[in-house]
Amino acid sequence: MQKTIDLFFRFLEFLLILLLSAMALMVFVNVIMRYGFNSGINVSEELSRYFFVWLTFIGAVVAFREHSHLGIETLVMFLSRRGRIICMSLSNLVIIICSAIFFWGTWKQFPINASMAAPVTGMSMIWVYGVGLFTGAGMAIIAIERLFRLVTGRVTDEEIAAFAGENQTIEQLAERT
């Protein structure tokens, strides 16, 4: 099961690379065409904006899985293991609530966004804003799984250290790969 999850997140990382590359290429070509040939590709402007939205929201899920989001590490570093576990539990509870609200809001807006068309491409705007469903569900699932492992005592010291912002040594990183 863990290999499947890891494979899925590798796919997401590859998707992020594709989105960023396509966005950069479209913007670059459009700049060259605007200044060099006094023309441009309207679709590239719209798609690059949408790719940026997707890049941001998909990247948020990947960053959350890797403990790369902004945290209050200065405070947590000084706490004991028990204090870190309590903070980690509270943090995951807040994330579950916020992700659920985000998912629910996107779900409620689904019919409106599905009926709206993008100005240039004409595609349904749910393709843009629907990524909120993925982000809300993805972050909630990760937080629920972490909270479950915290409650059942299956959380590892490495995860607690990552939550506290403690840097890993090269040896620890080599062991993980």
C-alpha positions as CSV (number, residue, x, y, z in Angstrom):
1,M,0.0,0.0,0.0
2,Q,2.8,2.4,0.9
3,K,4.5,1.8,-2.5
4,T,1.2,2.7,-4.2
5,I,0.9,5.9,-2.2
6,D,4.6,6.8,-2.9
7,L,4.0,6.1,-6.6
8,F,1.0,8.4,-6.6
9,F,3.0,11.2,-5.0
10,R,5.8,10.7,-7.5
11,F,3.2,11.1,-10.3
12,L,2.0,14.3,-8.6
13,E,5.6,15.6,-8.5
14,F,6.0,14.8,-12.2
15,L,2.7,16.5,-12.9
16,L,3.9,19.6,-11.1
17,I,7.1,19.6,-13.2
18,L,4.9,19.3,-16.4
19,L,2.6,22.2,-15.3
20,L,5.5,24.5,-14.4
21,S,7.4,23.7,-17.6
22,A,4.3,24.2,-19.8
23,M,3.5,27.4,-17.9
24,A,7.0,28.8,-18.4
25,L,7.1,27.8,-22.0
26,M,3.7,29.3,-22.8
27,V,4.6,32.6,-21.1
28,F,8.1,32.7,-22.8
29,V,6.7,32.1,-26.3
30,N,4.0,34.7,-25.7
31,V,6.5,37.3,-24.6
32,I,8.6,36.6,-27.7
33,M,5.6,36.8,-30.0
34,R,4.3,40.0,-28.4
35,Y,7.6,41.9,-28.6
36,G,9.1,40.3,-31.7
37,F,6.1,39.8,-33.9
38,N,3.4,42.1,-32.4
39,S,1.0,39.1,-31.9
40,G,0.4,36.4,-29.3
41,I,-1.5,33.3,-28.4
42,N,-4.5,34.1,-26.3
43,V,-5.0,30.5,-25.2
44,S,-1.6,30.5,-23.6
45,E,-2.3,33.4,-21.4
46,E,-5.5,31.7,-20.0
47,L,-4.0,28.3,-19.7
48,S,-0.8,29.6,-18.0
49,R,-3.1,31.2,-15.3
50,Y,-5.0,27.9,-14.9
51,F,-1.8,25.9,-14.7
52,F,-0.6,28.2,-12.0
53,V,-3.7,27.5,-10.0
54,W,-3.3,23.8,-10.4
55,L,0.4,24.0,-9.6
56,T,-0.3,25.8,-6.4
57,F,-3.1,23.6,-5.1
58,I,-1.5,20.2,-6.1
59,G,1.8,21.5,-4.7
60,A,0.1,22.3,-1.4
61,V,-0.9,18.6,-1.0
62,V,2.6,17.4,-1.9
63,A,4.2,19.9,0.4
64,F,1.9,18.9,3.3
65,R,2.8,15.3,2.9
66,E,6.5,16.2,3.1
67,H,6.1,18.5,6.2
68,S,7.2,21.4,4.0
69,H,4.5,23.8,5.0
70,L,5.1,26.8,7.2
71,G,5.1,25.9,10.9
72,I,5.8,27.4,14.3
73,E,9.0,25.4,14.7
74,T,10.6,27.8,17.2
75,L,8.0,27.0,19.8
76,V,7.7,23.3,19.0
77,M,11.5,22.7,19.2
78,F,11.5,23.5,22.9
79,L,8.7,21.1,23.8
80,S,9.1,17.5,25.0
81,R,8.0,14.5,22.9
82,R,4.6,14.6,24.6
83,G,4.2,18.3,24.0
84,R,5.2,17.8,20.3
85,I,2.6,15.0,20.0
86,I,-0.1,17.3,21.5
87,C,0.8,20.1,19.2
88,M,0.9,17.8,16.2
89,S,-2.5,16.4,17.1
90,L,-4.0,19.9,17.5
91,S,-2.4,21.0,14.3
92,N,-3.8,18.0,12.4
93,L,-7.3,18.7,13.9
94,V,-7.2,22.3,12.6
95,I,-6.0,21.1,9.2
96,I,-8.8,18.5,9.0
97,I,-11.4,21.2,9.9
98,C,-10.0,23.8,7.4
99,S,-9.6,21.1,4.6
100,A,-13.2,20.0,5.2
101,I,-14.5,23.6,4.9
102,F,-12.4,24.1,1.8
103,F,-13.7,20.9,0.3
104,W,-17.3,21.7,1.2
105,G,-17.1,25.2,-0.2
106,T,-15.7,23.9,-3.5
107,W,-18.4,21.3,-3.6
108,K,-21.1,23.9,-3.0
109,Q,-19.7,26.0,-5.8
110,F,-19.4,23.0,-8.2
111,P,-22.7,23.7,-10.1
112,I,-21.9,27.3,-10.6
113,N,-18.3,26.7,-11.8
114,A,-19.4,23.8,-14.0
115,S,-21.9,26.1,-15.8
116,M,-19.4,28.9,-16.4
117,A,-17.2,28.9,-19.5
118,A,-13.6,30.2,-19.7
119,P,-13.5,33.4,-21.9
120,V,-10.9,32.2,-24.4
121,T,-10.8,28.3,-24.3
122,G,-14.5,27.9,-23.5
123,M,-13.7,25.0,-21.2
124,S,-15.8,24.6,-18.0
125,M,-14.5,26.6,-15.1
126,I,-14.8,23.5,-12.9
127,W,-11.6,22.3,-14.5
128,V,-9.9,25.3,-12.8
129,Y,-11.7,25.5,-9.5
130,G,-12.4,21.8,-9.1
131,V,-8.8,21.3,-8.0
132,G,-10.1,22.5,-4.6
133,L,-11.8,19.2,-4.2
134,F,-8.5,17.4,-4.7
135,T,-6.7,19.7,-2.3
136,G,-9.3,19.6,0.4
137,A,-9.7,15.9,0.3
138,G,-6.0,15.2,-0.1
139,M,-4.9,17.3,2.8
140,A,-7.7,16.0,5.0
141,I,-6.9,12.4,4.3
142,I,-3.2,12.9,5.1
143,A,-4.1,14.7,8.3
144,I,-6.6,12.1,9.3
145,E,-4.0,9.3,8.7
146,R,-1.4,11.2,10.8
147,L,-3.9,11.9,13.6
148,F,-4.9,8.2,13.6
149,R,-1.2,7.2,13.9
150,L,-0.7,9.7,16.7
151,V,-3.7,8.5,18.7
152,T,-2.7,4.8,18.2
153,G,1.0,5.5,19.1
154,R,2.4,4.5,15.7
155,V,4.0,7.9,14.9
156,T,7.8,7.7,14.4
157,D,10.4,9.8,16.0
158,E,11.4,11.0,12.5
159,E,7.9,12.3,11.8
160,I,7.9,14.2,15.1
161,A,11.3,15.6,14.4
162,A,10.1,16.7,10.9
163,F,7.1,18.4,12.5
164,A,9.4,20.2,14.9
165,G,11.5,21.4,12.0
166,E,14.6,19.5,13.1
167,N,17.0,19.1,10.2
168,Q,17.8,15.6,9.2
169,T,21.4,14.4,8.8
170,I,22.7,13.1,5.5
171,E,22.8,9.6,7.0
172,Q,19.1,9.7,7.9
173,L,18.2,10.9,4.4
174,A,20.3,8.1,2.9
175,E,18.5,5.5,5.0
176,R,15.1,6.7,3.7
177,T,16.1,6.2,0.1
